[in-house]
Amino acid sequence: MSLGSKRWPLVAMVAAFCALGLSFSAQALVAHWNGDRLQVAAPGLHFLTGRALERLHNGVTVPFNFQLTLTTIPRSFPLERELARFDVSYDVWEERFTVFEARSPRRAASHMTSNQAEVWCVDRMSVAASTAPGDKDLWLRLEIRADESSGGTADDSSLSLARLIDIFSRPARSQQEWVAETQPFQLRNLKR
């Protein structure tokens, strides 16, 4: 047996593991029903990292802009869109996070670990499914951007739907950005 013929099984095995790894990384979001709305779970998505986490540890409140879109073609015009802003702060003494939702009604949660704070924010994102076809493939995409232009919390006067749409309409240049998508799914196959 030649050396070249021994490499093919190894190459095929490495390619299979790479393909398997790519399919798992692409499945960062899982869609599920919450009443008549679609929500996502994002167990592998962590946004309290990098520069944003460094700023939080330095005592700066960091606003995070969220966008959840429902589409029939990946990264196309959304059927439904949900925009939200969460202000995250960090208590250096307790080593815990506090999150304030910027939209009305203003909700907050405190004394959370980083994982709990991330889950709390993602759990508040949902889209209506009333305009979505039940028998066609759909995708949900979650985008999160750390707002580095602001050093404090956003009040209701500085937060508007138009401003959030503007934030997600332009490319993220200096901002940290996290993106996750579901695999294609159909509404009729989701358990209620």
C-alpha positions as CSV (number, residue, x, y, z in Angstrom):
1,M,0.0,0.0,0.0
2,S,1.5,3.4,-1.0
3,L,1.7,6.4,1.3
4,G,-0.8,8.3,-0.9
5,S,-3.5,5.7,-0.5
6,K,-3.1,5.8,3.3
7,R,-3.7,9.5,3.4
8,W,-7.1,9.4,1.7
9,P,-8.9,7.9,4.7
10,L,-7.2,10.4,7.0
11,V,-8.1,13.3,4.7
12,A,-11.7,12.1,4.5
13,M,-11.9,11.7,8.3
14,V,-10.5,15.3,8.9
15,A,-13.0,16.7,6.3
16,A,-15.9,14.9,8.0
17,F,-14.9,16.3,11.4
18,C,-14.6,19.8,9.9
19,A,-18.0,19.6,8.3
20,L,-19.5,18.3,11.5
21,G,-17.9,21.2,13.4
22,L,-19.2,23.8,10.9
23,S,-22.7,22.4,11.1
24,F,-22.7,22.7,14.9
25,S,-21.3,26.2,14.9
26,A,-24.0,27.3,12.4
27,Q,-26.6,26.1,14.7
28,A,-26.0,28.7,17.4
29,L,-29.7,29.6,17.7
30,V,-32.6,27.3,18.3
31,A,-36.1,28.5,17.6
32,H,-39.1,27.8,19.8
33,W,-42.6,29.0,20.4
34,N,-43.5,31.3,23.3
35,G,-47.3,31.7,23.0
36,D,-47.9,33.1,19.5
37,R,-44.3,34.5,19.2
38,L,-41.0,33.0,18.1
39,Q,-38.1,33.1,20.5
40,V,-34.6,31.7,20.4
41,A,-32.2,30.0,22.7
42,A,-28.5,30.7,22.2
43,P,-26.5,28.5,24.6
44,G,-23.2,29.0,22.8
45,L,-23.5,32.8,22.2
46,H,-21.5,34.9,24.6
47,F,-21.3,38.7,24.2
48,L,-20.0,39.8,27.6
49,T,-16.5,39.4,26.3
50,G,-13.5,41.3,24.9
51,R,-13.5,45.1,24.9
52,A,-17.1,45.2,26.2
53,L,-16.2,43.1,29.2
54,E,-13.1,45.2,29.8
55,R,-15.1,48.4,29.9
56,L,-17.6,46.8,32.3
57,H,-14.8,45.8,34.6
58,N,-13.6,49.4,34.5
59,G,-17.0,50.6,35.8
60,V,-18.5,51.7,32.5
61,T,-22.1,50.8,31.7
62,V,-22.2,49.3,28.3
63,P,-25.3,49.5,26.1
64,F,-25.9,46.5,23.8
65,N,-28.2,46.8,20.8
66,F,-30.1,43.7,19.8
67,Q,-31.9,42.8,16.5
68,L,-33.8,39.6,15.9
69,T,-35.1,39.1,12.4
70,L,-37.3,36.4,10.8
71,T,-36.7,35.8,7.1
72,T,-37.6,33.3,4.3
73,I,-34.1,33.6,2.8
74,P,-31.0,34.0,5.0
75,R,-29.9,37.6,5.5
76,S,-32.7,38.9,3.3
77,F,-35.5,41.4,3.9
78,P,-37.1,40.6,7.2
79,L,-40.7,39.3,7.5
80,E,-40.5,40.4,11.2
81,R,-38.0,42.3,13.2
82,E,-37.5,43.0,16.9
83,L,-35.1,45.7,18.2
84,A,-34.1,46.2,21.7
85,R,-31.4,47.9,23.8
86,F,-30.0,46.6,27.1
87,D,-27.7,48.5,29.4
88,V,-25.3,46.2,31.3
89,S,-23.3,47.2,34.3
90,Y,-20.9,45.3,36.5
91,D,-20.5,45.4,40.3
92,V,-16.8,45.0,40.9
93,W,-17.2,44.1,44.6
94,E,-19.9,41.4,44.1
95,E,-18.5,40.4,40.7
96,R,-22.1,40.3,39.3
97,F,-23.9,41.9,36.4
98,T,-27.1,44.1,36.3
99,V,-29.1,44.5,33.1
100,F,-31.7,47.3,32.4
101,E,-34.0,47.0,29.4
102,A,-34.2,50.4,27.7
103,R,-37.7,50.0,26.2
104,S,-41.0,50.3,28.1
105,P,-41.9,48.8,30.4
106,R,-38.4,49.0,31.8
107,R,-37.4,45.8,33.3
108,A,-34.2,45.0,35.2
109,A,-32.4,42.0,36.7
110,S,-29.4,42.1,39.0
111,H,-26.9,39.9,40.9
112,M,-26.4,37.7,37.8
113,T,-23.4,35.9,36.4
114,S,-22.3,36.8,32.9
115,N,-24.0,33.7,31.5
116,Q,-27.3,34.6,33.4
117,A,-27.1,38.2,32.1
118,E,-26.6,37.0,28.5
119,V,-29.5,34.5,28.7
120,W,-31.8,37.2,30.3
121,C,-31.2,39.5,27.4
122,V,-31.7,36.9,24.7
123,D,-34.9,35.6,26.4
124,R,-36.5,39.1,26.0
125,M,-36.2,38.9,22.2
126,S,-39.1,37.5,20.2
127,V,-40.9,38.1,16.9
128,A,-44.4,37.6,15.8
129,A,-44.9,34.7,13.4
130,S,-48.3,35.8,12.0
131,T,-46.9,36.8,8.6
132,A,-44.6,33.8,8.2
133,P,-45.7,30.9,6.0
134,G,-46.0,27.6,7.9
135,D,-44.7,25.4,5.1
136,K,-41.6,27.2,3.9
137,D,-38.1,27.3,5.3
138,L,-37.5,30.2,7.7
139,W,-34.4,31.6,9.5
140,L,-34.0,33.6,12.6
141,R,-30.9,35.8,13.0
142,L,-29.8,37.5,16.2
143,E,-27.4,40.4,15.9
144,I,-25.9,42.1,19.0
145,R,-23.7,45.2,18.9
146,A,-21.9,46.7,21.9
147,D,-22.4,50.5,21.7
148,E,-19.0,51.9,22.3
149,S,-20.0,55.5,21.5
150,S,-21.8,55.8,24.8
151,G,-20.4,55.6,28.3
152,G,-23.7,55.6,30.2
153,T,-27.2,54.4,30.1
154,A,-29.6,55.4,27.4
155,D,-32.7,57.3,28.4
156,D,-35.9,56.9,26.5
157,S,-35.4,60.1,24.6
158,S,-32.2,58.9,23.0
159,L,-33.6,55.5,22.1
160,S,-36.0,55.2,19.2
161,L,-36.9,52.6,16.6
162,A,-35.4,54.8,13.9
163,R,-32.1,55.0,15.8
164,L,-31.9,51.2,16.3
165,I,-32.7,50.6,12.6
166,D,-30.0,53.0,11.7
167,I,-27.5,51.2,14.0
168,F,-28.1,47.9,12.2
169,S,-28.3,49.4,8.7
170,R,-24.6,50.5,8.8
171,P,-21.6,48.1,9.1
172,A,-20.1,47.6,12.5
173,R,-16.8,49.4,12.2
174,S,-15.4,50.0,15.6
175,Q,-18.2,48.1,17.5
176,Q,-18.0,44.6,18.8
177,E,-20.6,42.5,17.0
178,W,-22.0,39.0,17.6
179,V,-24.2,37.2,15.1
180,A,-26.0,33.9,15.4
181,E,-28.5,32.1,13.1
182,T,-30.8,29.2,13.2
183,Q,-30.7,26.3,10.8
184,P,-33.7,26.4,8.3
185,F,-36.9,25.4,10.1
186,Q,-40.6,25.4,9.3
187,L,-43.3,26.7,11.7
188,R,-45.4,23.5,11.3
189,N,-42.5,21.5,12.7
190,L,-41.9,23.5,15.8
191,K,-43.4,22.1,19.0
192,R,-45.8,24.3,20.8
